[in-house]
Amino acid sequence: MLELEDAPTFGNGSILELKDSDGSTITSFNSTIPTRFKSLAEVEKITGSKMVLEAAWLRDFPKSLASGYESCLRHCFYLVRTHRRSSDKVRISLVEGSFFETVPKRELLQRVWEQI
């Protein structure tokens, strides 16, 4: 998490997710659908834990007292690390979530349910 600040900067309050890989390809997104925006409430549902929400709440205090704090959409970034076990080859890239979001999440889920 990046701190929620008063200034409307690009990374303000953003969620960062780490994707780790032993090889040169990005690991699959098994537990979540990569997206440009996510709320803390969504993160809680995905992880089944309040840990991220509570850490963000403490970091952002007193802004976290605002109504709708948990449901506010935040930019989502992915730290992609490849070749994690090789100090010679390891690479870390910061990727903005829309790179992976070729179709909006709502539309993607609708298409999946139509196919089922």
N, C-alpha and C positions, 0 to 999 in steps of 0.2 A: 504494500500500500504506500502511496505517496500521500503526504499530508494535504488535507483540504485547506486551502488558503483563501484569503479574501479576494486576491487578484484572479481574474478569469484566464489563467494560463492554460496551455494545451494539456499538460500532464497533471493539472490540479486535481488531487484526490484520486488519481488513477489506481487501478488494480493491476498488479504485476503477477504473472503466472510463469513458473519455470517449466520448460519442456527440456528434458534431458535425454541424450541419446549416446549410445556407445559408438555408433557409426556416423556416416556422413548425412544420413537422412533424418528428418524430424520425426520424433516418435508420434504415434497416433494419439488422437484426442478421445480416449475411451470414456473419460468421466465427465466430459463437458463438450459443448458445441462451441468452437472458437467464434468469437463475436467482437464487434467494435465496442459495444457497450454492455455493461453488466451492473447490477445493483448488489449491494451487500446482502440483501435478502436472497437473491439468486445464489450467491456464493455459499450462504448458509445451507440452502437446500441441496446444493451439489455436494458439499463436503459432509453434510450431516453434523456439523459442529458450529458452535457459536464463537470459536476461538478467533477467527478473522474479524468478525463483527465486533467483538469485545475489544480487540486490539485497536481497531480503527476508531471505535467509540472513544477510547481513552486518548488516542493520539489527536483526534479532531476536537476534543472537548475545548470550549463549550459549544462549538458549532454542531456537535452531535446531539444536542438537546432540541434542535429544530424539528418541527413536524415533518415527517416524510424522509428523514435522514436515511433510514435503511433501504427505502425503495428508490432513492435518487439514482439515476443512471450515471455511471462513471465510465470514462474511457478505460479500455482493457488493452494491456500490452503483454507481449509474450517475450520472455528472455529465453532464447533458443540456444542451447549449448549442445554442440556436436563433438564427437570424439572425446568425451568427458574423461576417459582413462588415459589419454595420451597428451602429455604436456607439450609435445611438438606439434600436434595437429589440432588441439582444442580450439574451438571458435565459439564466441558468444555474440549473438545478434539480438538487437532489440527490434521487435516487429510489432507494428500497430495492428490491432485486431481486425480491422477491415481488410487486411491483406488476405486473411483466411476466409472472410465472410463473402463468398462469391454470390450467395443468395441470402437475403435477410432470414434470420432464424425462424420467424413466424411462417414464412413461405416454405422454407425447407421442411419444417415439421408437418405442414399441411400436405406437402407432396409425399412425404413418407407415409402418412396415414392413408392417403388415397391409394398408394401402392399396396398397402397391407389389406 
